Amino acid sequence: MWSQCPLYLITKYLSYYGRHQLACFIMAAGADPCLLDSKGRSAIYWTLRNGDHDLLIFMLDSYNPSCWTTLMHKRVESLLPDLPGVVLDQIQMLWYNPPSLAKICRTVVRRHLLLQCNYRSLFLSVYKLPLPIFLQKFILFDQNLPQEEIIPCFMKK
């Protein structure tokens, strides 16, 4: 039963201290915050209900396209007007600015690996990839990619 999923239980019951780190860890392993229980509640719903705005932004920014669909669910949508303006501005910024190519690629790689390992922990397979450590950490939400200059290489001195 979905309501017994660790991410769902963390966002529903765990007190604020430690919830964010543990939820991020479980999402990095491959848990989906958008799956609904029989009453239409998800980890995103419980994150909003418990007022963990940083975790909500992390869930949306991790670029799981179904997170946006989950925000439109009746139960979740009813909680949105109670959000502080700063959080609504962050959500609006994420909504109107398309994700980077790196985040889209990360999503594709994560889904492919989850299929390959029968939806078991991504920690078992990502570190086996022949990639630099910083890319492995990026795939596991542990690090952002370094910012590159926007100047084309032929214009650099």
Buried (B, 14 or more C-beta within 10 A) or exposed (E): EBBEBBBBBBBBEBEEEEBBEBBBBBBBBBBBBBBBBEEEBBBBBBBBBBBBBEBBBBBBBBBBEEBBEBBEBEBBEEBEEEBEEEBEEBBEEBEEEEBEEEBEBBBEBBEEBBEEBEEEBBEEBBEEEEBEEEBBBBBBBBEEEEEEEEEEEEEEE
